[in-house]
Amino acid sequence: MVDDVQWLKNPDISWKLGVDGISLWMVALTGILFPIAMLGAPPHDEEKPFYAWLLVLEAGCLGAFLALDTFLFFVFFEIVLVPMYFLISGWGYGERKYAATKFFLYTMFGSAFMLVGTVALSYLHAKGGPVTFDLQVLAEQQGVLAQSTQRLLFVSFAIAFAVKVPIFPVHTWLPDAHTQAPTAGSVILAGVMLKLGTYGFLRYGLYLFPEASAWAAPAMVTLGVIGIIYGAVCATMQKDLKRLVAYSSVAHMGFIVLGIFAITRQALDGSVLQRVNHGVSTGALFLLVGFIYERRHTREISELKGLQKPAPKMAAVFTLVMLSSIGLPGLNGFVGEFLILIGSFLTVRWWAVVAVTGVILAALYLLWAYQRVFHGTPDDANKDFKDIKFTEALVMAPLLFLIVFMGLFPKPFLDRIEPSVDKLVHHVEANSDHKEPTVSTKGDEVVPESERRSEAEGAAEGEHAADTGDGHGSEEGE
Protein backbone atom coordinates (compact mmCIF):
# COMPACT_ATOMS: atom_id res chain seq x y z
CA MET A 1 0.00 0.00 0.00
CA VAL A 2 2.62 2.54 -1.15
CA ASP A 3 1.78 5.90 -2.71
CA ASP A 4 4.87 7.41 -4.36
CA VAL A 5 4.72 10.72 -6.25
CA GLN A 6 7.80 12.80 -6.96
CA TRP A 7 7.71 16.19 -5.24
CA LEU A 8 11.12 17.69 -6.09
CA LYS A 9 13.66 16.41 -8.63
CA ASN A 10 16.90 17.82 -7.27
CA PRO A 11 17.18 16.88 -4.48
CA ASP A 12 14.92 13.88 -4.91
CA ILE A 13 12.07 14.36 -2.43
CA SER A 14 8.90 12.33 -2.88
CA TRP A 15 5.40 12.21 -1.47
CA LYS A 16 5.99 8.59 -0.46
CA LEU A 17 3.57 7.03 1.98
CA GLY A 18 3.18 3.40 3.00
CA VAL A 19 2.05 1.18 5.86
CA ASP A 20 3.37 -2.02 7.42
CA GLY A 21 2.98 -3.88 10.69
CA ILE A 22 5.01 -1.31 12.62
CA SER A 23 2.83 1.63 11.58
CA LEU A 24 -0.53 -0.06 10.87
CA TRP A 25 -1.95 -0.09 14.39
CA MET A 26 -0.79 3.46 15.16
CA VAL A 27 -2.65 4.63 12.05
CA ALA A 28 -5.73 2.74 13.26
CA LEU A 29 -5.36 4.12 16.81
CA THR A 30 -5.07 7.66 15.45
CA GLY A 31 -8.26 7.18 13.46
CA ILE A 32 -10.07 5.93 16.58
CA LEU A 33 -8.79 8.34 19.24
CA PHE A 34 -9.40 11.62 17.41
CA PRO A 35 -13.19 11.17 17.00
CA ILE A 36 -13.42 9.88 20.59
CA ALA A 37 -11.52 12.93 21.88
CA MET A 38 -13.77 15.27 19.88
CA LEU A 39 -16.99 13.63 21.10
CA GLY A 40 -15.88 13.00 24.66
CA ALA A 41 -14.31 16.38 25.42
CA PRO A 42 -15.89 19.15 23.32
CA PRO A 43 -14.80 22.76 23.96
CA HIS A 44 -16.99 25.23 25.81
CA ASP A 45 -16.39 28.00 23.28
CA GLU A 46 -14.86 28.68 19.86
CA GLU A 47 -15.66 25.22 18.54
CA LYS A 48 -14.70 25.77 14.90
CA PRO A 49 -11.03 26.68 15.45
CA PHE A 50 -10.76 23.96 18.12
CA TYR A 51 -11.87 21.22 15.74
CA ALA A 52 -9.85 22.74 12.89
CA TRP A 53 -6.65 22.52 14.93
CA LEU A 54 -7.48 18.95 15.94
CA LEU A 55 -7.91 17.94 12.29
CA VAL A 56 -4.60 19.57 11.32
CA LEU A 57 -3.01 17.67 14.21
CA GLU A 58 -4.56 14.40 12.99
CA ALA A 59 -3.23 14.98 9.46
CA GLY A 60 0.27 15.60 10.84
CA CYS A 61 0.23 12.46 13.00
CA LEU A 62 -1.04 10.23 10.18
CA GLY A 63 1.53 11.70 7.78
CA ALA A 64 4.38 11.02 10.21
CA PHE A 65 3.29 7.39 10.71
CA LEU A 66 2.98 6.82 6.95
CA ALA A 67 5.94 8.78 5.53
CA LEU A 68 8.66 6.75 3.77
CA ASP A 69 10.72 9.82 2.78
CA THR A 70 12.96 11.26 5.50
CA PHE A 71 12.30 14.89 4.51
CA LEU A 72 8.55 14.29 4.32
CA PHE A 73 8.67 12.65 7.75
CA PHE A 74 10.43 15.70 9.17
CA VAL A 75 7.75 18.00 7.72
CA PHE A 76 4.92 15.99 9.31
CA PHE A 77 6.92 15.54 12.53
CA GLU A 78 7.08 19.33 12.85
CA ILE A 79 3.55 20.13 11.67
CA VAL A 80 2.07 18.55 14.79
CA LEU A 81 3.74 21.12 17.07
CA VAL A 82 1.70 24.07 15.77
CA PRO A 83 -1.85 22.78 16.37
CA MET A 84 -0.93 21.31 19.76
CA TYR A 85 0.60 24.65 20.80
CA PHE A 86 -2.63 26.49 19.94
CA LEU A 87 -4.83 23.80 21.53
CA ILE A 88 -2.97 24.07 24.85
CA SER A 89 -2.62 27.87 24.87
CA GLY A 90 -6.16 28.54 23.60
CA TRP A 91 -8.31 25.98 25.44
CA GLY A 92 -6.12 24.84 28.33
CA TYR A 93 -6.21 25.60 32.05
CA GLY A 94 -4.29 27.80 34.47
CA GLU A 95 -0.74 28.35 33.24
CA ARG A 96 -1.57 27.13 29.73
CA LYS A 97 0.57 29.66 27.86
CA TYR A 98 3.64 28.73 29.90
CA ALA A 99 3.00 25.01 29.32
CA ALA A 100 2.39 25.50 25.58
CA THR A 101 5.57 27.56 25.17
CA LYS A 102 7.64 25.04 27.13
CA PHE A 103 6.28 22.19 25.01
CA PHE A 104 7.01 24.05 21.77
CA LEU A 105 10.57 25.09 22.72
CA TYR A 106 11.58 21.63 23.94
CA THR A 107 10.34 19.84 20.85
CA MET A 108 11.65 22.48 18.43
CA PHE A 109 15.08 22.25 20.06
CA GLY A 110 15.18 18.50 19.54
CA SER A 111 13.84 18.71 16.00
CA ALA A 112 16.58 21.15 14.99
CA PHE A 113 19.12 18.35 15.45
CA MET A 114 17.01 16.00 13.37
CA LEU A 115 16.78 18.51 10.52
CA VAL A 116 20.57 18.76 10.39
CA GLY A 117 20.84 14.97 10.56
CA THR A 118 18.23 14.45 7.82
CA VAL A 119 19.98 16.76 5.35
CA ALA A 120 23.48 15.55 6.27
CA LEU A 121 22.47 11.89 5.88
CA SER A 122 21.21 12.37 2.33
CA TYR A 123 24.09 14.53 1.11
CA LEU A 124 26.81 12.41 2.71
CA HIS A 125 25.14 9.29 1.37
CA ALA A 126 25.10 10.73 -2.17
CA LYS A 127 28.91 11.33 -2.22
CA GLY A 128 28.52 13.92 -4.97
CA GLY A 129 25.90 11.94 -6.91
CA PRO A 130 22.10 12.27 -6.96
CA VAL A 131 20.70 13.24 -3.56
CA THR A 132 17.74 11.18 -2.31
CA PHE A 133 15.65 11.27 0.86
CA ASP A 134 14.02 7.90 0.17
CA LEU A 135 14.00 5.99 3.46
CA GLN A 136 14.34 2.54 1.92
CA VAL A 137 17.21 3.52 -0.40
CA LEU A 138 19.13 5.14 2.46
CA ALA A 139 18.55 2.20 4.83
CA GLU A 140 19.34 -0.65 2.43
CA GLN A 141 22.66 0.81 1.23
CA GLN A 142 24.60 0.30 4.43
CA GLY A 143 28.36 0.75 4.48
CA VAL A 144 28.37 3.99 2.48
CA LEU A 145 29.04 6.07 5.61
CA ALA A 146 31.83 5.62 8.13
CA GLN A 147 30.91 4.12 11.49
CA SER A 148 31.62 7.35 13.40
CA THR A 149 29.46 9.32 10.95
CA GLN A 150 26.55 6.91 11.38
CA ARG A 151 26.77 7.22 15.14
CA LEU A 152 26.75 11.02 15.04
CA LEU A 153 23.76 11.00 12.70
CA PHE A 154 21.94 8.54 14.97
CA VAL A 155 22.50 10.88 17.92
CA SER A 156 21.03 13.79 15.95
CA PHE A 157 17.85 11.80 15.26
CA ALA A 158 17.77 10.30 18.78
CA ILE A 159 17.71 13.71 20.47
CA ALA A 160 14.52 14.66 18.61
CA PHE A 161 12.87 11.32 19.33
CA ALA A 162 13.96 11.33 22.99
CA VAL A 163 12.32 14.72 23.57
CA LYS A 164 9.12 13.61 21.88
CA VAL A 165 8.82 10.28 23.81
CA PRO A 166 9.88 11.84 26.31
CA ILE A 167 12.85 10.02 27.83
CA PHE A 168 14.40 11.04 31.15
CA PRO A 169 15.89 13.68 31.60
CA VAL A 170 14.19 15.63 28.74
CA HIS A 171 10.70 14.78 30.01
CA THR A 172 9.96 17.87 32.09
CA TRP A 173 7.69 19.49 29.50
CA LEU A 174 5.24 16.58 29.60
CA PRO A 175 3.61 16.94 33.06
CA ASP A 176 3.05 20.67 32.51
CA ALA A 177 1.64 20.16 29.01
CA HIS A 178 -0.70 17.37 30.16
CA THR A 179 -1.89 19.22 33.25
CA GLN A 180 -2.72 22.46 31.43
CA ALA A 181 -3.97 20.97 28.14
CA PRO A 182 -7.71 20.55 27.51
CA THR A 183 -8.96 17.00 27.95
CA ALA A 184 -9.03 16.29 24.20
CA GLY A 185 -5.47 17.62 23.92
CA SER A 186 -4.28 15.34 26.73
CA VAL A 187 -5.93 12.30 25.14
CA ILE A 188 -4.21 12.96 21.80
CA LEU A 189 -0.90 13.96 23.37
CA ALA A 190 -0.69 10.75 25.40
CA GLY A 191 -2.39 8.42 22.94
CA VAL A 192 -0.78 9.50 19.68
CA MET A 193 1.83 12.26 19.81
CA LEU A 194 4.18 10.61 22.31
CA LYS A 195 4.28 7.57 20.00
CA LEU A 196 5.92 9.65 17.27
CA GLY A 197 9.14 9.43 19.29
CA THR A 198 9.07 5.66 19.80
CA TYR A 199 7.95 5.16 16.19
CA GLY A 200 10.91 7.29 15.09
CA PHE A 201 13.32 5.05 17.00
CA LEU A 202 11.84 1.96 15.33
CA ARG A 203 11.44 3.26 11.79
CA TYR A 204 14.42 5.61 11.55
CA GLY A 205 16.79 4.69 14.38
CA LEU A 206 17.03 0.91 14.01
CA TYR A 207 16.34 0.87 10.28
CA LEU A 208 18.63 3.69 9.12
CA PHE A 209 21.40 3.18 11.69
CA PRO A 210 21.45 -0.48 12.80
CA GLU A 211 25.09 -0.47 13.95
CA ALA A 212 24.71 2.83 15.79
CA SER A 213 21.48 1.62 17.41
CA ALA A 214 23.22 -1.48 18.74
CA TRP A 215 26.10 0.74 19.93
CA ALA A 216 23.73 3.13 21.74
CA ALA A 217 21.45 0.40 23.12
CA PRO A 218 23.02 0.18 26.63
CA ALA A 219 22.62 3.94 27.18
CA MET A 220 19.07 4.02 25.77
CA VAL A 221 17.98 1.01 27.83
CA THR A 222 19.43 2.61 30.96
CA LEU A 223 17.54 5.86 30.35
CA GLY A 224 14.36 3.91 29.64
CA VAL A 225 14.60 2.00 32.95
CA ILE A 226 15.38 5.20 34.86
CA GLY A 227 12.24 6.69 33.29
CA ILE A 228 10.17 3.69 34.44
CA ILE A 229 11.23 4.05 38.08
CA TYR A 230 11.40 7.87 38.16
CA GLY A 231 8.02 8.30 36.49
CA ALA A 232 6.39 5.80 38.85
CA VAL A 233 7.87 7.40 41.99
CA CYS A 234 6.84 10.90 40.86
CA ALA A 235 3.33 9.66 40.02
CA THR A 236 2.99 8.23 43.52
CA MET A 237 3.68 11.63 45.08
CA GLN A 238 1.31 13.72 42.93
CA LYS A 239 -1.63 15.56 44.49
CA ASP A 240 -3.24 16.38 41.13
CA LEU A 241 -5.02 13.39 39.54
CA LYS A 242 -4.26 14.51 35.98
CA ARG A 243 -0.60 15.11 36.78
CA LEU A 244 -0.45 11.61 38.27
CA VAL A 245 -1.65 10.12 34.97
CA ALA A 246 0.88 12.31 33.11
CA TYR A 247 3.81 10.93 35.12
CA SER A 248 2.48 7.41 34.58
CA SER A 249 2.99 8.05 30.85
CA VAL A 250 6.69 8.72 31.50
CA ALA A 251 6.93 5.30 33.18
CA HIS A 252 5.00 3.48 30.45
CA MET A 253 7.04 5.05 27.67
CA GLY A 254 10.17 3.87 29.48
CA PHE A 255 8.93 0.29 29.02
CA ILE A 256 8.54 0.87 25.27
CA VAL A 257 12.08 2.30 24.99
CA LEU A 258 13.41 -0.72 26.90
CA GLY A 259 11.66 -3.05 24.43
CA ILE A 260 12.97 -1.21 21.37
CA PHE A 261 16.62 -1.24 22.37
CA ALA A 262 16.60 -4.78 23.74
CA ILE A 263 16.45 -5.58 19.98
CA THR A 264 14.78 -8.98 20.26
CA ARG A 265 11.68 -10.11 18.43
CA GLN A 266 9.57 -10.55 21.57
CA ALA A 267 10.60 -7.18 22.99
CA LEU A 268 10.01 -5.34 19.72
CA ASP A 269 6.65 -7.06 19.24
CA GLY A 270 5.74 -5.98 22.76
CA SER A 271 6.92 -2.39 22.27
CA VAL A 272 4.90 -1.98 19.07
CA LEU A 273 1.80 -3.47 20.73
CA GLN A 274 2.35 -1.50 23.93
CA ARG A 275 2.23 1.77 21.99
CA VAL A 276 -1.35 0.93 21.08
CA ASN A 277 -2.18 -0.37 24.57
CA HIS A 278 -0.87 2.78 26.22
CA GLY A 279 -2.81 4.98 23.80
CA VAL A 280 -6.05 3.16 24.60
CA SER A 281 -5.71 2.91 28.40
CA THR A 282 -4.10 6.31 29.08
CA GLY A 283 -6.44 8.04 26.63
CA ALA A 284 -9.35 6.50 28.56
CA LEU A 285 -7.86 7.64 31.90
CA PHE A 286 -7.55 11.23 30.70
CA LEU A 287 -11.16 11.16 29.48
CA LEU A 288 -12.34 9.95 32.89
CA VAL A 289 -10.29 12.60 34.69
CA GLY A 290 -11.90 15.15 32.36
CA PHE A 291 -15.38 13.85 33.26
CA ILE A 292 -14.53 14.24 36.97
CA TYR A 293 -13.20 17.77 36.45
CA GLU A 294 -16.34 18.85 34.56
CA ARG A 295 -18.42 17.84 37.60
CA ARG A 296 -16.21 19.06 40.44
CA HIS A 297 -13.97 21.68 38.77
CA THR A 298 -10.99 20.34 40.64
CA ARG A 299 -8.43 17.58 40.11
CA GLU A 300 -6.96 17.70 43.61
CA ILE A 301 -7.08 14.19 45.04
CA SER A 302 -7.64 15.60 48.55
CA GLU A 303 -10.84 17.32 47.33
CA LEU A 304 -12.25 14.10 45.87
CA LYS A 305 -13.49 11.40 48.22
CA GLY A 306 -16.07 8.65 48.23
CA LEU A 307 -17.15 9.07 44.60
CA GLN A 308 -17.96 5.37 44.35
CA LYS A 309 -21.17 5.80 46.38
CA PRO A 310 -22.87 8.49 44.22
CA ALA A 311 -21.25 7.29 40.95
CA PRO A 312 -20.84 3.48 41.00
CA LYS A 313 -20.83 3.12 37.19
CA MET A 314 -18.03 5.64 36.77
CA ALA A 315 -16.11 3.86 39.54
CA ALA A 316 -16.50 0.54 37.69
CA VAL A 317 -15.27 2.02 34.40
CA PHE A 318 -12.35 3.73 36.17
CA THR A 319 -11.44 0.42 37.84
CA LEU A 320 -11.26 -1.45 34.53
CA VAL A 321 -9.14 1.25 32.87
CA MET A 322 -6.89 1.55 35.93
CA LEU A 323 -6.27 -2.22 36.03
CA SER A 324 -5.44 -2.11 32.33
CA SER A 325 -2.85 0.60 32.97
CA ILE A 326 -1.38 -1.44 35.84
CA GLY A 327 -0.99 -4.44 33.52
CA LEU A 328 -3.45 -6.93 34.99
CA PRO A 329 -3.44 -10.28 33.11
CA GLY A 330 -6.50 -10.53 30.88
CA LEU A 331 -6.39 -6.84 29.96
CA ASN A 332 -4.41 -5.18 27.19
CA GLY A 333 -1.68 -3.61 29.32
CA PHE A 334 -0.36 -7.01 30.41
CA VAL A 335 0.37 -8.40 26.95
CA GLY A 336 2.74 -5.67 25.81
CA GLU A 337 4.63 -5.37 29.10
CA PHE A 338 5.02 -9.16 29.39
CA LEU A 339 6.47 -9.45 25.87
CA ILE A 340 8.83 -6.54 26.55
CA LEU A 341 10.08 -8.06 29.80
CA ILE A 342 10.64 -11.60 28.48
CA GLY A 343 12.28 -10.23 25.32
CA SER A 344 14.57 -7.79 27.13
CA PHE A 345 15.51 -10.49 29.67
CA LEU A 346 17.47 -12.22 26.89
CA THR A 347 19.80 -9.30 26.13
CA VAL A 348 19.60 -6.85 29.07
CA ARG A 349 18.73 -9.17 31.94
CA TRP A 350 19.38 -6.92 34.93
CA TRP A 351 17.67 -3.93 33.35
CA ALA A 352 14.60 -6.14 32.87
CA VAL A 353 14.74 -7.19 36.53
CA VAL A 354 14.81 -3.56 37.65
CA ALA A 355 12.02 -2.66 35.21
CA VAL A 356 9.72 -5.23 36.86
CA THR A 357 9.62 -3.00 39.94
CA GLY A 358 7.89 -0.42 37.74
CA VAL A 359 4.92 -2.78 37.47
CA ILE A 360 4.72 -2.97 41.26
CA LEU A 361 4.97 0.82 41.59
CA ALA A 362 2.24 1.26 38.96
CA ALA A 363 -0.09 -0.80 41.13
CA LEU A 364 0.91 1.33 44.11
CA TYR A 365 0.22 4.79 42.68
CA LEU A 366 -2.93 3.88 40.74
CA LEU A 367 -4.59 1.78 43.47
CA TRP A 368 -3.73 4.36 46.11
CA ALA A 369 -5.15 7.15 43.95
CA TYR A 370 -8.31 5.09 43.34
CA GLN A 371 -8.69 4.44 47.06
CA ARG A 372 -8.46 8.15 47.92
CA VAL A 373 -10.79 9.31 45.15
CA PHE A 374 -13.51 6.64 45.11
CA HIS A 375 -13.48 4.95 48.54
CA GLY A 376 -14.64 6.34 51.85
CA THR A 377 -17.67 8.41 52.77
CA PRO A 378 -18.32 11.34 50.40
CA ASP A 379 -18.36 14.80 51.98
CA ASP A 380 -20.93 17.50 51.25
CA ALA A 381 -19.12 18.61 48.07
CA ASN A 382 -19.07 15.09 46.60
CA LYS A 383 -22.30 13.50 47.80
CA ASP A 384 -24.24 14.83 44.79
CA PHE A 385 -21.55 13.82 42.28
CA LYS A 386 -23.32 12.72 39.06
CA ASP A 387 -22.68 9.28 37.64
CA ILE A 388 -21.42 8.68 34.11
CA LYS A 389 -23.93 9.79 31.48
CA PHE A 390 -25.17 7.66 28.59
CA THR A 391 -23.31 9.76 25.99
CA GLU A 392 -20.10 9.51 28.01
CA ALA A 393 -20.55 5.74 28.28
CA LEU A 394 -20.93 5.53 24.49
CA VAL A 395 -17.68 7.45 24.04
CA MET A 396 -15.87 5.14 26.47
CA ALA A 397 -17.35 1.91 25.03
CA PRO A 398 -14.86 1.46 22.10
CA LEU A 399 -11.89 1.94 24.44
CA LEU A 400 -13.28 -0.50 27.02
CA PHE A 401 -13.90 -3.05 24.28
CA LEU A 402 -10.30 -2.73 23.04
CA ILE A 403 -8.94 -3.03 26.59
CA VAL A 404 -10.67 -6.38 27.05
CA PHE A 405 -10.36 -7.72 23.50
CA MET A 406 -6.64 -6.96 23.15
CA GLY A 407 -6.02 -8.49 26.56
CA LEU A 408 -7.81 -11.74 25.81
CA PHE A 409 -7.05 -12.10 22.09
CA PRO A 410 -3.95 -10.15 20.95
CA LYS A 411 -3.18 -12.60 18.12
CA PRO A 412 -4.74 -10.54 15.25
CA PHE A 413 -2.56 -7.59 16.25
CA LEU A 414 0.64 -9.61 16.71
CA ASP A 415 0.12 -11.50 13.44
CA ARG A 416 0.48 -8.23 11.56
CA ILE A 417 3.28 -6.87 13.72
CA GLU A 418 5.59 -9.91 13.67
CA PRO A 419 6.53 -10.04 9.94
CA SER A 420 7.69 -6.41 9.97
CA VAL A 421 9.57 -6.87 13.24
CA ASP A 422 11.27 -10.01 11.86
CA LYS A 423 12.53 -8.06 8.85
CA LEU A 424 13.75 -5.23 11.08
CA VAL A 425 15.66 -7.55 13.41
CA HIS A 426 17.18 -9.37 10.43
CA HIS A 427 18.24 -5.99 8.97
CA VAL A 428 19.93 -5.01 12.25
CA GLU A 429 21.71 -8.37 12.53
CA ALA A 430 22.90 -8.21 8.92
CA ASN A 431 24.38 -4.73 9.35
CA SER A 432 25.81 -4.81 12.87
CA ASP A 433 27.47 -7.11 15.39
CA HIS A 434 24.18 -7.58 17.24
CA LYS A 435 22.87 -11.15 17.32
CA GLU A 436 19.54 -11.93 18.92
CA PRO A 437 19.90 -14.63 21.58
CA THR A 438 17.21 -17.11 22.47
CA VAL A 439 16.85 -19.86 25.02
CA SER A 440 17.66 -23.17 23.32
CA THR A 441 17.02 -26.77 24.28
CA LYS A 442 20.76 -27.33 24.80
CA GLY A 443 20.71 -27.17 28.57
CA ASP A 444 20.93 -23.57 29.76
CA GLU A 445 23.01 -22.45 26.79
CA VAL A 446 21.91 -19.29 25.00
CA VAL A 447 22.49 -19.32 21.26
CA PRO A 448 21.87 -16.69 18.56
CA GLU A 449 18.40 -16.66 17.05
CA SER A 450 19.91 -16.82 13.54
CA GLU A 451 21.80 -20.01 14.45
CA ARG A 452 18.67 -21.56 15.96
CA ARG A 453 16.69 -20.74 12.80
CA SER A 454 19.44 -22.29 10.63
CA GLU A 455 19.31 -25.49 12.68
CA ALA A 456 15.52 -25.58 12.45
CA GLU A 457 15.62 -25.03 8.69
CA GLY A 458 18.24 -27.77 8.32
CA ALA A 459 16.12 -30.20 10.33
CA ALA A 460 13.08 -29.32 8.24
CA GLU A 461 15.02 -29.95 5.03
CA GLY A 462 16.16 -33.34 6.38
CA GLU A 463 12.59 -34.31 7.22
CA HIS A 464 11.47 -33.21 3.78
CA ALA A 465 14.18 -35.31 2.14
CA ALA A 466 13.15 -38.37 4.15
CA ASP A 467 9.49 -37.85 3.32
CA THR A 468 10.18 -37.61 -0.40
CA GLY A 469 12.52 -40.59 -0.47
CA ASP A 470 15.58 -38.40 -1.15
CA GLY A 471 17.35 -39.49 2.01
CA HIS A 472 19.62 -42.48 2.50
CA GLY A 473 16.76 -44.84 3.28
CA SER A 474 13.80 -45.92 1.19
CA GLU A 475 10.21 -46.63 2.07
CA GLU A 476 10.88 -50.40 1.80
CA GLY A 477 13.90 -50.24 4.07
CA GLU A 478 12.01 -48.17 6.62
Buried (B, 14 or more C-beta within 10 A) or exposed (E): EEEEEEBEEEBBBBBBBBBBBBBBBBBBBBEBBBEBBBBBBEBEEEEEBBBEBBEBBBBBBBBBBBBBBBBBBBBBBBBBBBBBBBBBBBBBBEEBBBBBBBBBEBBBEBBEBBBEBBBBBBEBBBEEEEBBBBBBBBBEEBEEBEEEBBBBBBBBBBBBBBBBBBBBEBBEBBBBBBBBBBBBBBBBBBBBBBBBBBBBBBBBBBBBBBBBBBBBBEEBBBBBBBBBBBBBBBBBEBEBBBBBBBBBBBBBBBBBBBBBBBBBBBBBBBBBBBBBBBBBBBBBBBBBBBBBBEBBEBBEBEBBBBBBBBBEEBBEBBBBBBBBBBBBEEBBBBBBBBBBBBBBBBBBEEBBEBBEEBBEBBBBBBBBBBEBBBEBEBEEEBEEBEBBEEEBBEBBEBBBEBBBBBBEEBEEBBEBBBEBBBBBBBBBBEBBEBBBBBEBEEEEEEBBBBBBEEEEEEEEEEEEEBEEEEEEEEEEEE
